[in-house]
């Protein structure tokens, strides 16, 4: 799997989001192409969260907090 820099990953997320919106406009929200783009976007967002957000325990539960906070 390709290792993205934070900037590359954010660019890819925004690019994939735009592709998903365009697919939704052409094929509808439940169209196969829209669903495919949505799943690809989910994977990119998950990858970003896994690498660039750190879990913390607040009130006995795991929460996500970005390194900027």
C-alpha positions as CSV (number, residue, x, y, z in Angstrom):
1,X,0.0,0.0,0.0
2,X,1.2,3.5,-0.9
3,X,2.2,5.7,2.1
4,X,0.7,9.1,1.7
5,X,2.0,12.3,3.3
6,X,-0.7,14.2,5.2
7,X,-1.0,16.7,2.4
8,X,-1.3,14.0,-0.2
9,X,-4.0,12.2,1.8
10,X,-6.0,15.3,2.3
11,X,-5.8,16.1,-1.4
12,X,-6.9,12.6,-2.3
13,X,-9.8,12.8,0.2
14,X,-11.0,16.1,-1.4
15,X,-10.5,14.8,-4.9
16,X,-12.5,11.6,-4.1
17,X,-15.2,13.6,-2.4
18,X,-15.7,15.7,-5.5
19,X,-15.8,12.5,-7.7
20,X,-18.5,11.1,-5.4
21,X,-20.6,14.3,-5.7
22,X,-20.3,14.2,-9.5
23,X,-21.3,10.5,-9.5
24,X,-24.3,11.3,-7.3
25,X,-25.4,14.0,-9.7
26,X,-25.1,11.6,-12.7
27,X,-26.3,8.3,-11.2
28,X,-28.2,9.3,-8.0
29,X,-27.2,8.7,-4.4
30,X,-27.8,5.0,-4.6
31,X,-26.1,4.4,-8.0
32,X,-23.4,1.8,-8.2
33,X,-20.7,4.4,-9.2
34,X,-21.7,6.7,-6.3
35,X,-21.6,3.8,-3.8
36,X,-18.1,2.8,-5.1
37,X,-16.8,6.3,-4.8
38,X,-18.3,6.6,-1.3
39,X,-16.6,3.4,-0.2
40,X,-13.2,4.6,-1.6
41,X,-13.7,7.9,0.2
42,X,-14.4,6.0,3.4
43,X,-11.2,4.1,3.0
44,X,-9.1,7.3,2.6
45,X,-10.8,8.9,5.6
46,X,-10.2,5.8,7.7
47,X,-6.5,5.8,6.6
48,X,-6.2,9.5,7.6
49,X,-7.8,8.9,11.0
50,X,-5.6,5.9,11.7
51,X,-2.4,7.7,10.9
52,X,-3.0,11.3,11.8
53,X,-5.4,11.3,14.7
54,X,-4.4,9.9,18.1
55,X,-6.8,8.1,20.4
56,X,-7.3,9.5,23.9
57,X,-9.4,8.3,26.8
58,X,-12.1,10.8,27.9
59,X,-14.7,9.9,30.5
60,X,-13.6,6.3,30.3
61,X,-14.1,6.0,26.5
62,X,-11.7,6.2,23.6
63,X,-12.1,9.4,21.6
64,X,-10.2,10.7,18.7
65,X,-8.3,14.0,19.0
66,X,-6.1,15.4,16.3
67,X,-2.5,16.2,17.0
68,X,-3.4,19.9,16.4
69,X,-5.5,20.1,19.6
